[in-house]
Amino acid sequence: MVTEITVTSRSNTIGVSRNILKTIGNTPLIRLTHLSEQLNTNIFVKNEGANPGGSSKDRIAAYIIQKAERLGTLKPGSTVIEATSGNTGFALAMVCAIRGYRCVFTVADKASAEKINALKAMGAEVVLCPAKVKPDDPRSYYQQALRLTEEIPNSFYTNQNFNSDNIHAHYYSTGPEIWEQTKGKITHFAAAVGTGGTISGTARFLKEQNPNIEVIGVDAVGSVLKKYHETGIFDEKEISSYKMEGVGKTIIPGNVDFDVIDRFIKVNDRDSALTLRECATKEGLLLGYSSGAGLQALKQKYDWQPTDNVVVIGCDHGGKYLSSVYNDDWMKAQGFM
């Protein structure tokens, strides 16, 4: 299928990109030799950290902004607003820098220092909000984003948790790329679930090509998604604080298409952190914390076959976590080492 808006076209006819947005997409698929041997199967990472903004969120930022411009929702002088753990904000800030928009982001205070500083470096205005409050608390980063949208004239709330363009961006780019890169031989697809756009859009495309592909959603201990998928119950007793960013939710995002997810696997902070660091030392890949969650989930699934071809999303680059999960003092302070 073809869309009018593309986030995968890299360059013009002489091989020079017109601007940084034209370098989004076409990220590499990398086989993890050590983990494949450990699990006796074939594990591949879709390395989204290779996007210019360092994460898979570049895809949705470009798609959402381009579509809003085409529909006339975004006009010159508009302010772009989002509640973000950092990656979506950085991607939107990058797009806004090119397109000339002001951007204001509400960010949970558990976001890494690197992410917050990167947002500011790109010209974004950052409003820090407490992470340990309920989603409907006026202090939460969700509610603060809504408040700012009401207060700032000519503002546009990208609303990544409920804007279906989040799904469409991955349906039209990430899914087709994985299908082509694996030559249609993918058997399993796994991704950390936050807003739900990456797993839902990618899985929807892949299952249209082969409905037998198993889709694994990765959830965090302290999040409500796994139980909701299995029971249809939103259980607040599942909610507790955790360190991972971009994994799990304390709300049910509209962009999580539970129908295309076959199972959820819950992972904890410590195991995900240690698996992530192992990936760096054994595979030479510096990935982000949520990527460690995805890899840890694969370790917790014990029925892999040697003929399986498993693709997991490497959501972002590990350079954004040097003060946290890749820092020995931080790891010791959490009791992880």
C-alpha positions as CSV (number, residue, x, y, z in Angstrom):
1,M,0.0,0.0,0.0
2,V,1.1,3.5,-0.7
3,T,0.5,6.7,1.4
4,E,0.8,10.3,0.3
5,I,3.1,11.0,3.2
6,T,6.5,9.3,3.3
7,V,9.1,9.0,6.1
8,T,11.4,6.6,4.3
9,S,12.7,8.6,1.3
10,R,16.3,9.2,1.9
11,S,17.8,11.4,-0.8
12,N,17.4,13.1,-4.1
13,T,18.8,11.9,-7.4
14,I,22.4,13.0,-6.7
15,G,22.6,11.3,-3.4
16,V,22.4,14.3,-1.1
17,S,19.6,14.6,1.4
18,R,17.6,17.8,1.1
19,N,17.3,18.0,4.9
20,I,17.6,15.8,7.9
21,L,14.0,14.6,7.7
22,K,14.9,12.8,4.5
23,T,17.2,10.5,6.3
24,I,14.5,9.0,8.5
25,G,13.8,5.3,8.0
26,N,15.5,2.4,6.2
27,T,17.2,1.5,9.5
28,P,19.4,-1.7,9.5
29,L,18.4,-5.1,10.7
30,I,21.2,-6.7,12.7
31,R,21.6,-10.3,13.8
32,L,22.6,-10.7,17.4
33,T,25.2,-13.5,17.3
34,H,25.6,-14.0,21.1
35,L,21.9,-13.9,22.0
36,S,21.0,-16.1,19.0
37,E,23.5,-18.8,20.2
38,Q,22.3,-18.4,23.7
39,L,18.6,-19.0,22.8
40,N,19.4,-21.4,19.9
41,T,17.4,-19.4,17.4
42,N,17.8,-16.3,15.2
43,I,17.4,-12.9,16.9
44,F,17.5,-9.7,14.9
45,V,17.3,-6.1,16.1
46,K,15.7,-3.4,14.0
47,N,18.1,-0.7,15.0
48,E,15.9,2.4,15.2
49,G,18.8,4.3,16.9
50,A,20.2,4.8,13.4
51,N,17.5,7.3,12.7
52,P,18.8,10.9,12.7
53,G,17.1,11.7,16.0
54,G,18.2,8.4,17.5
55,S,14.9,6.6,17.9
56,S,11.9,5.1,16.2
57,K,9.9,8.2,17.2
58,D,11.4,10.1,14.2
59,R,9.0,8.2,12.0
60,I,5.9,9.3,13.8
61,A,7.0,12.9,14.3
62,A,7.6,13.4,10.6
63,Y,4.4,11.7,9.7
64,I,2.2,13.5,12.2
65,I,3.6,17.0,11.4
66,Q,3.5,16.5,7.6
67,K,-0.1,15.2,7.7
68,A,-1.2,18.1,10.0
69,E,0.3,20.6,7.6
70,R,-1.4,19.0,4.7
71,L,-4.8,19.1,6.5
72,G,-4.3,22.7,7.6
73,T,-4.3,21.8,11.3
74,L,-0.7,23.2,11.6
75,K,-0.2,26.7,10.4
76,P,2.7,29.1,10.4
77,G,3.2,30.3,14.0
78,S,1.7,27.2,15.6
79,T,3.0,25.7,18.8
80,V,3.5,21.9,18.9
81,I,2.7,20.3,22.3
82,E,3.3,16.7,23.5
83,A,3.6,14.7,26.7
84,T,6.7,12.6,26.2
85,S,9.4,10.5,27.9
86,G,11.9,12.2,25.7
87,N,12.3,10.4,22.4
88,T,9.0,11.7,20.8
89,G,9.8,15.1,22.1
90,F,13.3,15.1,20.5
91,A,11.9,13.9,17.2
92,L,9.2,16.6,17.2
93,A,11.8,19.2,18.2
94,M,13.9,18.1,15.2
95,V,11.0,18.4,12.8
96,C,9.9,21.7,14.4
97,A,13.4,23.1,13.9
98,I,13.2,22.4,10.2
99,R,9.5,23.5,9.8
100,G,9.7,26.6,12.0
101,Y,7.4,25.8,14.9
102,R,7.7,26.5,18.6
103,C,7.5,23.3,20.7
104,V,6.6,22.8,24.3
105,F,6.9,19.4,26.0
106,T,5.8,18.0,29.3
107,V,8.2,15.4,30.5
108,A,8.1,13.0,33.5
109,D,11.0,13.7,35.9
110,K,12.3,10.1,35.6
111,A,13.5,10.9,32.1
112,S,17.3,10.8,31.8
113,A,19.3,14.0,32.0
114,E,20.6,13.4,28.5
115,K,17.1,13.3,27.1
116,I,16.1,16.5,28.8
117,N,19.2,18.4,27.8
118,A,18.8,17.2,24.2
119,L,15.3,18.6,24.1
120,K,16.5,21.9,25.3
121,A,19.5,21.9,22.9
122,M,17.0,21.5,20.0
123,G,15.1,24.6,21.1
124,A,12.2,22.9,22.9
125,E,10.7,24.3,26.1
126,V,10.5,21.6,28.8
127,V,8.0,21.4,31.6
128,L,9.1,18.7,34.1
129,C,6.3,16.8,35.8
130,P,6.3,14.3,38.7
131,A,6.4,10.7,37.5
132,K,4.9,9.2,40.7
133,V,1.4,10.6,40.3
134,K,-1.8,9.2,38.7
135,P,-2.6,10.0,35.1
136,D,-5.6,12.1,36.1
137,D,-3.6,14.1,38.6
138,P,-3.4,17.8,37.4
139,R,0.4,17.5,37.9
140,S,0.9,14.5,35.6
141,Y,2.5,15.1,32.3
142,Y,-0.6,14.1,30.5
143,Q,-2.8,16.7,32.2
144,Q,-0.1,19.4,32.0
145,A,0.0,18.9,28.2
146,L,-3.8,19.3,28.0
147,R,-3.7,22.4,30.1
148,L,-1.0,24.0,27.9
149,T,-3.0,23.1,24.8
150,E,-5.9,25.1,26.2
151,E,-3.8,28.0,27.3
152,I,-1.5,28.5,24.3
153,P,-3.2,30.0,21.2
154,N,-2.8,28.3,17.9
155,S,-1.4,25.1,19.5
156,F,-1.4,21.6,18.2
157,Y,-1.3,18.6,20.6
158,T,0.2,15.7,18.7
159,N,-1.2,13.3,21.4
160,Q,0.9,10.3,20.6
161,N,-1.0,7.9,22.8
162,F,-4.3,8.4,20.9
163,N,-3.4,9.9,17.6
164,S,-3.8,7.0,15.1
165,D,-1.2,8.6,12.8
166,N,1.3,7.1,15.3
167,I,0.2,3.7,14.1
168,H,0.0,4.7,10.4
169,A,3.6,5.9,10.4
170,H,4.9,2.4,11.3
171,Y,2.3,0.6,9.1
172,Y,3.7,2.4,6.1
173,S,7.4,2.3,6.9
174,T,8.6,0.0,9.7
175,G,6.4,-3.0,8.8
176,P,7.3,-3.0,5.1
177,E,11.0,-2.5,5.8
178,I,11.1,-5.5,8.2
179,W,9.2,-7.7,5.7
180,E,11.6,-6.8,2.9
181,Q,14.7,-7.1,5.0
182,T,13.7,-10.6,6.2
183,K,12.5,-11.6,2.7
184,G,9.2,-12.5,4.3
185,K,10.8,-15.1,6.6
186,I,10.1,-13.4,9.9
187,T,8.3,-15.7,12.3
188,H,8.1,-13.5,15.5
189,F,7.9,-9.8,16.1
190,A,8.6,-8.3,19.5
191,A,8.5,-4.7,20.8
192,A,8.3,-2.8,24.0
193,V,4.8,-1.3,24.3
194,G,4.4,2.3,25.4
195,T,2.1,4.5,23.3
196,G,1.5,1.4,21.2
197,G,2.1,2.9,17.8
198,T,5.3,1.0,16.9
199,I,4.0,-2.5,17.7
200,S,0.5,-1.9,16.4
201,G,1.4,-0.4,13.1
202,T,4.2,-2.7,12.4
203,A,2.3,-5.8,13.5
204,R,-0.7,-4.9,11.5
205,F,1.3,-4.7,8.3
206,L,3.2,-7.9,9.0
207,K,0.1,-9.9,9.9
208,E,-1.5,-8.8,6.6
209,Q,1.4,-10.5,4.9
210,N,1.5,-13.6,7.1
211,P,-1.2,-14.0,9.9
212,N,1.0,-16.7,11.5
213,I,3.6,-14.3,12.6
214,E,3.5,-14.2,16.4
215,V,3.5,-10.7,17.9
216,I,4.9,-10.3,21.4
217,G,4.2,-7.2,23.4
218,V,6.8,-6.3,26.1
219,D,5.4,-4.7,29.3
220,A,7.0,-3.5,32.5
221,V,6.4,-4.7,36.0
222,G,4.4,-1.8,37.4
223,S,2.3,-1.3,34.2
224,V,-1.3,-2.3,33.4
225,L,-1.0,-3.5,29.8
226,K,-0.4,-7.2,30.2
227,K,-3.4,-7.8,32.6
228,Y,-5.6,-5.6,30.4
229,H,-4.7,-7.7,27.4
230,E,-5.5,-10.9,29.1
231,T,-8.6,-9.9,31.1
232,G,-10.0,-6.7,29.7
233,I,-9.7,-5.2,33.2
234,F,-7.9,-2.0,34.0
235,D,-6.4,-2.9,37.4
236,E,-4.9,0.0,39.3
237,K,-3.4,-2.5,41.7
238,E,-0.9,-3.4,38.9
239,I,0.5,0.1,39.0
240,S,3.8,0.7,40.8
241,S,6.9,2.9,40.0
242,Y,9.6,1.6,37.8
243,K,12.7,3.0,36.2
244,M,12.4,2.0,32.5
245,E,11.3,4.7,30.0
246,G,9.1,4.0,27.0
247,V,7.9,0.7,28.3
248,G,4.4,0.1,29.9
249,K,1.7,2.5,30.8
250,T,-0.6,3.5,33.7
251,I,-3.3,4.3,31.2
252,I,-4.7,2.3,28.2
253,P,-3.5,4.2,25.1
254,G,-5.9,4.2,22.2
255,N,-3.0,3.3,19.9
256,V,-2.4,-0.1,21.5
257,D,-4.2,-2.5,19.1
258,F,-4.5,-5.5,21.4
259,D,-6.0,-7.6,18.6
260,V,-2.7,-7.8,16.7
261,I,-0.7,-8.7,19.9
262,D,-0.7,-12.4,20.6
263,R,0.9,-12.3,24.0
264,F,2.5,-10.0,26.5
265,I,5.7,-10.7,28.5
266,K,6.4,-8.6,31.6
267,V,10.0,-7.7,32.5
268,N,11.6,-5.9,35.4
269,D,14.0,-3.0,35.6
270,R,17.0,-5.0,36.9
271,D,16.9,-7.9,34.4
272,S,16.3,-5.5,31.5
273,A,19.2,-3.3,32.5
274,L,21.6,-6.2,32.8
275,T,20.5,-7.7,29.5
276,L,21.0,-4.3,27.9
277,R,24.5,-4.0,29.2
278,E,25.3,-7.5,28.0
279,C,24.2,-6.5,24.5
280,A,26.7,-3.7,24.5
281,T,29.6,-5.9,25.7
282,K,28.7,-9.0,23.7
283,E,27.1,-7.6,20.5
284,G,28.8,-4.1,20.3
285,L,25.4,-2.4,20.2
286,L,24.6,0.5,22.5
287,L,20.8,0.4,22.7
288,G,18.3,2.2,24.9
289,Y,16.6,0.9,28.1
290,S,13.4,-0.2,26.4
291,S,15.4,-2.2,23.9
292,G,16.9,-4.1,26.9
293,A,13.3,-4.8,28.0
294,G,12.6,-6.3,24.5
295,L,15.7,-8.5,24.6
296,Q,15.0,-9.6,28.2
297,A,11.4,-10.7,27.1
298,L,13.0,-12.9,24.5
299,K,15.1,-14.6,27.2
300,Q,11.9,-15.3,29.2
301,K,10.2,-17.1,26.3
302,Y,11.6,-20.6,26.5
303,D,10.1,-22.4,23.4
304,W,12.2,-20.9,20.6
305,Q,13.0,-23.1,17.6
306,P,16.3,-23.1,15.6
307,T,14.3,-22.1,12.5
308,D,12.6,-19.1,14.1
309,N,13.4,-15.6,12.8
310,V,12.7,-13.2,15.6
311,V,12.8,-9.4,15.0
312,V,12.8,-7.1,18.1
313,I,12.6,-3.3,17.9
314,G,15.8,-1.6,19.1
315,C,13.8,1.5,20.0
316,D,16.6,4.1,20.5
317,H,20.3,4.7,20.9
318,G,22.0,4.0,24.2
319,G,23.8,7.4,24.3
320,K,20.7,8.8,25.9
321,Y,21.2,6.6,29.0
322,L,24.9,7.1,29.9
323,S,23.9,8.7,33.2
324,S,21.5,5.9,34.1
325,V,21.6,2.3,33.0
326,Y,25.1,2.5,31.5
327,N,26.5,4.2,34.7
328,D,27.9,1.8,37.3
329,D,27.1,4.2,40.2
330,W,23.5,4.5,39.1
331,M,23.2,0.7,38.7
332,K,24.6,0.2,42.2
333,A,22.3,2.8,43.7
334,Q,19.3,0.9,42.3
335,G,20.6,-2.4,43.7
336,F,21.1,-3.8,40.2
337,M,24.8,-4.5,40.6
